[in-house]
Amino acid sequence: MNWTVTFYAAILFFLLTPGVLLSLPPKGGKFTVAGVHALVFVLIFHFTHKMVWQVSMGMGMPMPVRKESLTEGATTQKN
């Protein structure tokens, strides 16, 4: 993992803490609410962490350069 994905996980964890954005189920017990929020966190993280990682790899990283040989694909002529 890289730092961007780590910060993404921390922010997602904070936002999905019961009572910050939502509280599911509304009248559930402490452990039920925590379990549902853990399940919501793991589902969102599972389906989005690769996208966040790919976006972070494109930030500030030079694009790979393909070096081609001068003789690659060229036909040689014999006298």
DONU-237273 format. One record per residue: residue number from 1; x, y, z of N, C-alpha, C, CB in turn. Coordinates in Angstrom, 1 decimal, m for minus. Glycine has a CB too. Example, Ala and Ser with C-alpha at 12.3 -4.5 7.8 and 13.67 -1.06 7.14 Angstrom:
2
(site 1 (13.2 m5.7 7.8) (12.3 m4.5 7.8) (13.2 m3.3 7.8) (11.3 m4.5 9.0)),
(site 2 (12.8 m2.2 7.1) (13.7 m1.1 7.1) (12.9 0.0 7.9) (14.1 m0.6 5.7)),
This chain:
79
(site 1 (0.8 m1.2 0.0) (0.0 0.0 0.0) (0.9 1.2 0.0) (m1.0 0.0 1.2)),
(site 2 (0.4 2.3 m0.5) (1.1 3.6 m0.5) (0.4 4.5 0.5) (1.2 4.2 m1.9)),
(site 3 (1.0 5.7 0.7) (0.5 6.6 1.7) (m0.9 7.1 1.3) (1.4 7.8 1.9)),
(site 4 (m1.2 7.3 0.0) (m2.5 7.8 m0.4) (m3.6 6.9 0.0) (m2.5 8.1 m1.9)),
(site 5 (m3.4 5.6 m0.2) (m4.4 4.6 0.1) (m4.5 4.5 1.6) (m4.0 3.2 m0.5)),
(site 6 (m3.4 4.7 2.4) (m3.5 4.6 3.8) (m4.3 5.8 4.3) (m2.1 4.7 4.4)),
(site 7 (m4.1 7.0 3.8) (m4.9 8.2 4.2) (m6.3 8.0 3.8) (m4.3 9.5 3.6)),
(site 8 (m6.6 7.4 2.6) (m7.9 7.2 2.2) (m8.6 6.2 3.1) (m7.9 6.5 0.7)),
(site 9 (m8.0 5.2 3.6) (m8.6 4.3 4.5) (m8.9 4.9 5.9) (m7.7 3.0 4.8)),
(site 10 (m8.0 5.8 6.3) (m8.2 6.5 7.6) (m9.4 7.5 7.5) (m6.9 7.2 8.0)),
(site 11 (m9.4 8.2 6.4) (m10.6 9.2 6.2) (m11.9 8.4 6.1) (m10.3 10.1 5.0)),
(site 12 (m11.9 7.3 5.3) (m13.1 6.5 5.2) (m13.5 5.9 6.5) (m12.9 5.4 4.1)),
(site 13 (m12.6 5.5 7.3) (m12.9 4.9 8.6) (m13.5 6.0 9.5) (m11.6 4.4 9.3)),
(site 14 (m12.9 7.2 9.5) (m13.5 8.3 10.3) (m14.9 8.7 9.8) (m12.6 9.5 10.2)),
(site 15 (m15.1 8.8 8.5) (m16.4 9.2 8.0) (m17.5 8.1 8.3) (m16.4 9.4 6.5)),
(site 16 (m17.1 6.8 8.4) (m18.0 5.8 8.6) (m18.1 5.4 10.1) (m17.7 4.6 7.8)),
(site 17 (m17.5 6.1 11.0) (m17.6 5.9 12.4) (m19.1 6.2 12.8) (m16.6 6.8 13.2)),
(site 18 (m19.7 5.4 13.5) (m21.1 5.6 13.9) (m21.4 7.0 14.5) (m21.6 4.6 14.9)),
(site 19 (m22.3 7.7 13.9) (m22.7 9.0 14.3) (m22.0 10.2 13.6) (m22.3 9.1 15.8)),
(site 20 (m21.0 9.9 12.8) (m20.4 11.0 12.0) (m21.2 11.3 10.8) (m18.9 10.6 11.6)),
(site 21 (m21.4 10.4 9.9) (m22.2 10.6 8.7) (m23.6 10.0 8.9) (m21.6 10.1 7.5)),
(site 22 (m23.6 8.8 9.4) (m24.9 8.1 9.6) (m24.8 7.1 10.7) (m25.3 7.3 8.3)),
(site 23 (m25.9 6.6 11.1) (m25.9 5.6 12.2) (m26.9 4.5 11.8) (m26.3 6.2 13.6)),
(site 24 (m26.4 3.4 11.4) (m27.2 2.3 11.0) (m27.1 1.1 11.9) (m26.8 1.8 9.5)),
(site 25 (m28.1 0.4 12.2) (m29.5 0.8 12.2) (m29.8 1.8 13.2) (m30.4 m0.5 12.4)),
(site 26 (m30.8 2.7 13.0) (m31.1 3.8 13.9) (m31.2 3.5 15.3) (m32.3 4.6 13.4)),
(site 27 (m31.9 2.4 15.7) (m32.2 2.1 17.1) (m31.5 0.8 17.5) (m33.7 2.0 17.3)),
(site 28 (m30.4 0.5 16.8) (m29.7 m0.7 17.2) (m28.8 m0.5 18.4) (m28.8 m1.2 16.0)),
(site 29 (m28.3 m1.7 18.9) (m27.4 m1.6 20.1) (m26.0 m1.2 19.6) (m27.3 m3.0 20.7)),
(site 30 (m25.1 m1.0 20.6) (m23.8 m0.5 20.3) (m23.0 m1.4 19.4) (m23.0 m0.3 21.6)),
(site 31 (m23.1 m2.7 19.7) (m22.3 m3.7 18.9) (m23.0 m3.9 17.5) (m22.2 m5.0 19.6)),
(site 32 (m24.2 m3.8 17.4) (m24.9 m4.0 16.1) (m24.6 m2.8 15.2) (m26.5 m4.0 16.3)),
(site 33 (m24.6 m1.6 15.7) (m24.3 m0.4 14.9) (m22.8 m0.5 14.5) (m24.6 0.9 15.8)),
(site 34 (m21.9 m0.9 15.4) (m20.5 m1.0 15.1) (m20.3 m2.0 14.0) (m19.7 m1.3 16.4)),
(site 35 (m21.0 m3.2 14.1) (m20.8 m4.2 13.2) (m21.3 m3.8 11.8) (m21.6 m5.5 13.6)),
(site 36 (m22.5 m3.1 11.7) (m23.0 m2.7 10.4) (m22.0 m1.7 9.8) (m24.4 m2.1 10.6)),
(site 37 (m21.5 m0.8 10.6) (m20.6 0.2 10.1) (m19.3 m0.4 9.6) (m20.3 1.3 11.1)),
(site 38 (m18.8 m1.5 10.3) (m17.6 m2.2 9.9) (m17.9 m2.9 8.5) (m17.2 m3.2 10.9)),
(site 39 (m19.1 m3.4 8.4) (m19.4 m4.1 7.1) (m19.5 m3.1 6.0) (m20.8 m4.8 7.3)),
(site 40 (m20.1 m1.9 6.2) (m20.2 m0.8 5.2) (m18.8 m0.4 4.8) (m21.0 0.4 5.7)),
(site 41 (m17.9 m0.2 5.8) (m16.5 0.2 5.6) (m15.8 m0.8 4.7) (m15.7 0.4 6.9)),
(site 42 (m15.9 m2.1 5.0) (m15.1 m3.1 4.3) (m15.7 m3.2 2.8) (m15.2 m4.4 5.0)),
(site 43 (m17.0 m3.0 2.6) (m17.5 m3.1 1.3) (m17.1 m1.9 0.4) (m19.0 m3.1 1.3)),
(site 44 (m17.1 m0.7 1.0) (m16.7 0.5 0.3) (m15.2 0.4 0.0) (m17.1 1.8 1.0)),
(site 45 (m14.4 0.0 1.0) (m13.0 0.0 0.8) (m12.6 m1.1 m0.2) (m12.3 m0.4 2.1)),
(site 46 (m13.3 m2.2 m0.2) (m13.0 m3.3 m1.1) (m13.2 m2.9 m2.6) (m13.8 m4.5 m0.8)),
(site 47 (m14.3 m2.2 m2.8) (m14.6 m1.8 m4.2) (m13.9 m0.5 m4.7) (m16.1 m1.7 m4.3)),
(site 48 (m13.3 0.2 m3.8) (m12.7 1.5 m4.2) (m11.2 1.6 m4.0) (m13.3 2.6 m3.5)),
(site 49 (m10.5 0.7 m3.3) (m9.1 0.9 m3.0) (m8.2 0.8 m4.2) (m8.7 m0.1 m1.9)),
(site 50 (m8.6 m0.1 m5.1) (m7.7 m0.2 m6.3) (m7.8 1.1 m7.2) (m8.2 m1.4 m7.2)),
(site 51 (m9.0 1.7 m7.3) (m9.1 2.9 m8.0) (m8.3 4.0 m7.4) (m10.6 3.3 m8.1)),
(site 52 (m8.3 4.1 m6.0) (m7.6 5.1 m5.3) (m6.1 4.9 m5.5) (m7.9 5.1 m3.8)),
(site 53 (m5.7 3.6 m5.5) (m4.3 3.3 m5.7) (m3.8 3.7 m7.1) (m4.0 1.8 m5.5)),
(site 54 (m4.6 3.3 m8.1) (m4.3 3.7 m9.5) (m4.2 5.2 m9.7) (m5.3 3.1 m10.5)),
(site 55 (m5.1 5.9 m9.1) (m5.0 7.4 m9.2) (m3.8 7.9 m8.6) (m6.3 8.0 m8.6)),
(site 56 (m3.4 7.4 m7.4) (m2.3 7.9 m6.7) (m1.0 7.5 m7.4) (m2.2 7.3 m5.3)),
(site 57 (m1.0 6.4 m8.2) (0.2 6.1 m8.9) (0.5 7.1 m10.1) (0.2 4.7 m9.5)),
(site 58 (m0.6 7.7 m10.6) (m0.5 8.6 m11.7) (m0.1 10.0 m11.2) (m1.8 8.7 m12.4)),
(site 59 (m0.1 10.3 m9.9) (0.2 11.7 m9.4) (1.7 11.8 m9.2) (m0.5 11.9 m8.1)),
(site 60 (2.3 12.7 m10.0) (3.7 13.1 m9.8) (4.6 12.0 m10.3) (3.9 13.3 m8.4)),
(site 61 (4.2 11.0 m11.0) (5.0 9.9 m11.4) (5.2 10.1 m12.9) (4.4 8.5 m11.1)),
(site 62 (6.5 10.1 m13.4) (6.7 10.2 m14.8) (6.1 9.0 m15.6) (8.2 10.3 m15.1)),
(site 63 (5.6 9.2 m16.8) (5.1 8.1 m17.6) (6.3 7.3 m18.1) (4.2 8.6 m18.7)),
(site 64 (6.2 6.0 m18.1) (7.3 5.2 m18.7) (7.5 5.5 m20.2) (7.0 3.7 m18.5)),
(site 65 (8.8 5.5 m20.5) (9.1 5.8 m21.9) (9.5 4.5 m22.6) (10.2 6.9 m22.0)),
(site 66 (8.9 4.2 m23.7) (9.3 3.0 m24.5) (10.4 3.4 m25.4) (8.1 2.5 m25.2)),
(site 67 (11.5 2.7 m25.3) (12.7 2.9 m26.1) (12.6 1.9 m27.2) (14.0 2.8 m25.3)),
(site 68 (12.7 2.3 m28.4) (12.7 1.5 m29.6) (14.0 1.4 m30.2) (11.6 1.9 m30.6)),
(site 69 (14.4 0.3 m30.7) (15.7 0.1 m31.3) (15.6 0.6 m32.8) (16.2 m1.3 m31.3)),
(site 70 (16.7 1.1 m33.3) (16.7 1.6 m34.7) (16.5 0.4 m35.7) (17.9 2.4 m35.0)),
(site 71 (17.1 m0.7 m35.3) (17.0 m1.9 m36.1) (15.8 m2.8 m35.9) (18.3 m2.7 m35.9)),
(site 72 (15.0 m2.5 m34.9) (13.8 m3.3 m34.6) (12.8 m3.1 m35.7) (13.2 m2.9 m33.3)),
(site 73 (12.4 m4.2 m36.3) (11.4 m4.2 m37.4) (11.9 m3.8 m38.7) (10.3 m3.2 m37.0)),
(site 74 (13.2 m3.4 m38.8) (13.7 m3.0 m40.1) (14.3 m4.2 m40.8) (14.8 m1.9 m39.9)),
(site 75 (14.1 m4.2 m42.1) (14.7 m5.3 m42.9) (16.1 m5.0 m43.3) (13.8 m5.6 m44.2)),
(site 76 (16.9 m6.0 m43.3) (18.3 m5.8 m43.6) (18.5 m6.1 m45.1) (19.3 m6.7 m42.8)),
(site 77 (19.3 m5.4 m45.8) (19.6 m5.6 m47.2) (21.0 m6.2 m47.4) (19.4 m4.3 m48.0)),
(site 78 (21.1 m7.2 m48.2) (22.4 m7.8 m48.4) (22.8 m7.5 m49.8) (22.3 m9.4 m48.2)),
(site 79 (24.1 m7.2 m49.9) (24.6 m6.9 m51.3) (24.9 m8.1 m52.0) (25.9 m6.0 m51.2)),
